[in-house]
Amino acid sequence: MTYVTIEAEIADGKLVPTEGTQLPERGRALVTLLPEAPHRTNWDAVEASLGVLRRPNLDSSAWQREVRAEWDRD
């Protein structure tokens, strides 16, 4: 058996596929409930994090030790 992922909405407690996909008469499923409002990525924070890693003179091993040391202080 192959696993298939579909997008669906819940209407009156029933799954309704959004793309007209036909559900089987019987089966098993794992359902992940998504928030109604879509997640918004904070791209400024992502770019700021990547900017640190893009420095040409960055010693990544030293940077990792520094970050881990911050975790140990908490």
N, CA and C atoms as a LAMMPS dump frame, in Angstrom:
ITEM: TIMESTEP
0
ITEM: NUMBER OF ATOMS
222
ITEM: BOX BOUNDS ff ff ff
-5.0000000000000000e+02 5.0000000000000000e+02
-5.0000000000000000e+02 5.0000000000000000e+02
-5.0000000000000000e+02 5.0000000000000000e+02
ITEM: ATOMS id mol type element x y z
1 1 1 N 0.841 -1.179 0
2 1 2 C 0 0 0
3 1 3 C 0.887 1.244 0
4 2 1 N 0.511 2.222 -0.754
5 2 2 C 1.243 3.481 -0.767
6 2 3 C 0.507 4.501 0.089
7 3 1 N 1.278 5.432 0.638
8 3 2 C 0.697 6.497 1.436
9 3 3 C 0.401 7.681 0.522
10 4 1 N -0.726 8.318 0.738
11 4 2 C -1.145 9.45 -0.075
12 4 3 C -1.494 10.599 0.867
13 5 1 N -1.025 11.783 0.535
14 5 2 C -1.368 12.972 1.303
15 5 3 C -2.309 13.819 0.467
16 6 1 N -3.422 14.208 1.068
17 6 2 C -4.381 15.059 0.373
18 6 3 C -4.684 16.263 1.249
19 7 1 N -5.169 17.329 0.647
20 7 2 C -5.655 18.476 1.401
21 7 3 C -7.159 18.335 1.529
22 8 1 N -7.664 18.569 2.733
23 8 2 C -9.102 18.437 2.956
24 8 3 C -9.552 19.487 3.956
25 9 1 N -10.822 19.75 3.951
26 9 2 C -11.443 20.617 4.938
27 9 3 C -12.369 19.762 5.778
28 10 1 N -12.674 20.253 6.963
29 10 2 C -13.622 19.552 7.822
30 10 3 C -14.924 20.342 7.797
31 11 1 N -15.99 19.682 7.387
32 11 2 C -17.307 20.319 7.322
33 11 3 C -18.297 19.425 8.068
34 12 1 N -18.893 19.963 9.097
35 12 2 C -19.855 19.206 9.909
36 12 3 C -19.257 17.893 10.413
37 13 1 N -17.968 17.936 10.789
38 13 2 C -17.315 16.752 11.347
39 13 3 C -16.883 15.724 10.318
40 14 1 N -16.974 16.042 9.048
41 14 2 C -16.583 15.104 7.987
42 14 3 C -15.473 15.709 7.148
43 15 1 N -14.547 14.862 6.707
44 15 2 C -13.463 15.31 5.836
45 15 3 C -13.983 15.497 4.424
46 16 1 N -13.69 16.654 3.858
47 16 2 C -14.095 16.96 2.483
48 16 3 C -12.83 17.314 1.713
49 17 1 N -12.38 16.437 0.799
50 17 2 C -11.173 16.747 0.017
51 17 3 C -11.359 18.027 -0.785
52 18 1 N -10.311 18.856 -0.828
53 18 2 C -10.43 20.134 -1.523
54 18 3 C -10.21 20.016 -3.026
55 19 1 N -9.583 18.968 -3.476
56 19 2 C -9.274 18.853 -4.903
57 19 3 C -10.087 17.766 -5.593
58 20 1 N -11.21 17.408 -5.026
59 20 2 C -12.05 16.404 -5.658
60 20 3 C -11.501 14.988 -5.565
61 21 1 N -10.529 14.768 -4.719
62 21 2 C -9.976 13.429 -4.529
63 21 3 C -11.032 12.541 -3.897
64 22 1 N -11.178 11.346 -4.412
65 22 2 C -12.168 10.415 -3.898
66 22 3 C -11.58 9.655 -2.718
67 23 1 N -12.244 9.709 -1.587
68 23 2 C -11.824 8.943 -0.425
69 23 3 C -12.348 7.517 -0.535
70 24 1 N -11.602 6.555 0.006
71 24 2 C -12.091 5.173 -0.037
72 24 3 C -13.297 5.013 0.907
73 25 1 N -14.078 3.972 0.672
74 25 2 C -15.237 3.707 1.529
75 25 3 C -14.809 3.455 2.968
76 26 1 N -13.716 2.74 3.143
77 26 2 C -13.184 2.428 4.461
78 26 3 C -11.68 2.596 4.414
79 27 1 N -11.091 2.911 5.54
80 27 2 C -9.646 3.037 5.59
81 27 3 C -9.21 3.644 6.903
82 28 1 N -7.918 3.843 7.009
83 28 2 C -7.338 4.455 8.198
84 28 3 C -6.58 5.686 7.759
85 29 1 N -6.51 6.672 8.647
86 29 2 C -5.827 7.907 8.291
87 29 3 C -5.207 8.532 9.533
88 30 1 N -4.157 9.274 9.31
89 30 2 C -3.592 10.153 10.328
90 30 3 C -3.979 11.564 9.907
91 31 1 N -4.548 12.32 10.813
92 31 2 C -5.037 13.65 10.463
93 31 3 C -4.27 14.695 11.274
94 32 1 N -3.733 15.686 10.594
95 32 2 C -3.067 16.813 11.242
96 32 3 C -3.981 18.018 11.112
97 33 1 N -4.375 18.591 12.241
98 33 2 C -5.247 19.761 12.21
99 33 3 C -4.394 21.01 12.07
100 34 1 N -4.661 21.79 11.061
101 34 2 C -3.918 23.009 10.77
102 34 3 C -4.697 24.219 11.266
103 35 1 N -3.998 25.284 11.655
104 35 2 C -4.723 26.484 12.096
105 35 3 C -5.473 27.105 10.92
106 36 1 N -6.558 27.772 11.227
107 36 2 C -7.35 28.413 10.171
108 36 3 C -6.556 29.502 9.47
109 37 1 N -5.817 30.3 10.246
110 37 2 C -4.989 31.349 9.65
111 37 3 C -3.641 30.747 9.281
112 38 1 N -3.173 30.986 8.073
113 38 2 C -1.886 30.418 7.673
114 38 3 C -0.735 31.003 8.485
115 39 1 N 0.273 30.182 8.708
116 39 2 C 1.459 30.612 9.439
117 39 3 C 2.242 31.611 8.595
118 40 1 N 2.688 32.676 9.216
119 40 2 C 3.488 33.689 8.522
120 40 3 C 4.931 33.574 9.001
121 41 1 N 5.836 33.31 8.096
122 41 2 C 7.247 33.229 8.435
123 41 3 C 7.81 34.62 8.65
124 42 1 N 8.552 34.791 9.72
125 42 2 C 9.203 36.07 9.997
126 42 3 C 10.518 36.08 9.217
127 43 1 N 10.461 36.556 7.98
128 43 2 C 11.629 36.508 7.104
129 43 3 C 12.748 37.417 7.579
130 44 1 N 12.433 38.48 8.311
131 44 2 C 13.479 39.339 8.863
132 44 3 C 14.338 38.559 9.851
133 45 1 N 13.696 37.743 10.69
134 45 2 C 14.44 36.935 11.66
135 45 3 C 15.264 35.866 10.95
136 46 1 N 14.701 35.271 9.903
137 46 2 C 15.433 34.259 9.145
138 46 3 C 16.659 34.874 8.481
139 47 1 N 16.466 36.002 7.827
140 47 2 C 17.581 36.682 7.163
141 47 3 C 18.647 37.117 8.162
142 48 1 N 18.213 37.568 9.343
143 48 2 C 19.176 37.976 10.367
144 48 3 C 20.016 36.787 10.807
145 49 1 N 19.386 35.63 10.981
146 49 2 C 20.124 34.422 11.377
147 49 3 C 21.075 33.982 10.271
148 50 1 N 20.613 34.021 9.049
149 50 2 C 21.471 33.613 7.938
150 50 3 C 22.601 34.604 7.732
151 51 1 N 22.33 35.872 7.986
152 51 2 C 23.365 36.893 7.833
153 51 3 C 24.573 36.609 8.712
154 52 1 N 24.343 36.114 9.92
155 52 2 C 25.444 35.761 10.824
156 52 3 C 26.295 34.662 10.196
157 53 1 N 25.642 33.705 9.581
158 53 2 C 26.358 32.567 9.014
159 53 3 C 27.039 32.883 7.685
160 54 1 N 26.666 33.979 7.048
161 54 2 C 27.235 34.327 5.741
162 54 3 C 28.499 35.169 5.842
163 55 1 N 28.93 35.513 7.041
164 55 2 C 30.143 36.322 7.17
165 55 3 C 31.336 35.531 6.643
166 56 1 N 32.147 36.118 5.77
167 56 2 C 33.247 35.378 5.151
168 56 3 C 34.333 34.954 6.142
169 57 1 N 34.507 35.694 7.223
170 57 2 C 35.568 35.36 8.171
171 57 3 C 35.04 34.603 9.392
172 58 1 N 33.849 34.037 9.284
173 58 2 C 33.241 33.345 10.407
174 58 3 C 33.87 31.975 10.613
175 59 1 N 34.312 31.699 11.82
176 59 2 C 34.773 30.36 12.2
177 59 3 C 33.542 29.646 12.742
178 60 1 N 32.94 28.762 11.935
179 60 2 C 31.675 28.144 12.32
180 60 3 C 31.796 27.307 13.589
181 61 1 N 32.946 26.682 13.807
182 61 2 C 33.12 25.886 15.024
183 61 3 C 33.103 26.779 16.263
184 62 1 N 33.782 27.902 16.188
185 62 2 C 33.791 28.838 17.316
186 62 3 C 32.392 29.399 17.539
187 63 1 N 31.678 29.704 16.467
188 63 2 C 30.324 30.235 16.584
189 63 3 C 29.414 29.218 17.269
190 64 1 N 29.534 27.927 16.883
191 64 2 C 28.71 26.894 17.506
192 64 3 C 29.034 26.756 18.997
193 65 1 N 30.328 26.807 19.353
194 65 2 C 30.708 26.738 20.768
195 65 3 C 30.107 27.908 21.547
196 66 1 N 30.117 29.088 20.942
197 66 2 C 29.561 30.277 21.584
198 66 3 C 28.066 30.125 21.817
199 67 1 N 27.363 29.648 20.812
200 67 2 C 25.911 29.462 20.942
201 67 3 C 25.605 28.41 22.002
202 68 1 N 26.333 27.299 21.987
203 68 2 C 26.09 26.255 22.988
204 68 3 C 26.412 26.74 24.39
205 69 1 N 27.404 27.577 24.529
206 69 2 C 27.74 28.139 25.835
207 69 3 C 26.579 28.987 26.357
208 70 1 N 25.898 29.693 25.457
209 70 2 C 24.728 30.478 25.855
210 70 3 C 23.623 29.565 26.381
211 71 1 N 23.46 28.393 25.751
212 71 2 C 22.442 27.443 26.212
213 71 3 C 22.781 26.944 27.611
214 72 1 N 24.068 26.689 27.857
215 72 2 C 24.488 26.149 29.145
216 72 3 C 24.287 27.147 30.275
217 73 1 N 24.306 28.449 29.964
218 73 2 C 24.136 29.476 30.983
219 73 3 C 22.7 29.579 31.446
220 74 1 N 21.754 29.125 30.625
221 74 2 C 20.333 29.259 30.984
222 74 3 C 19.93 28.322 32.087
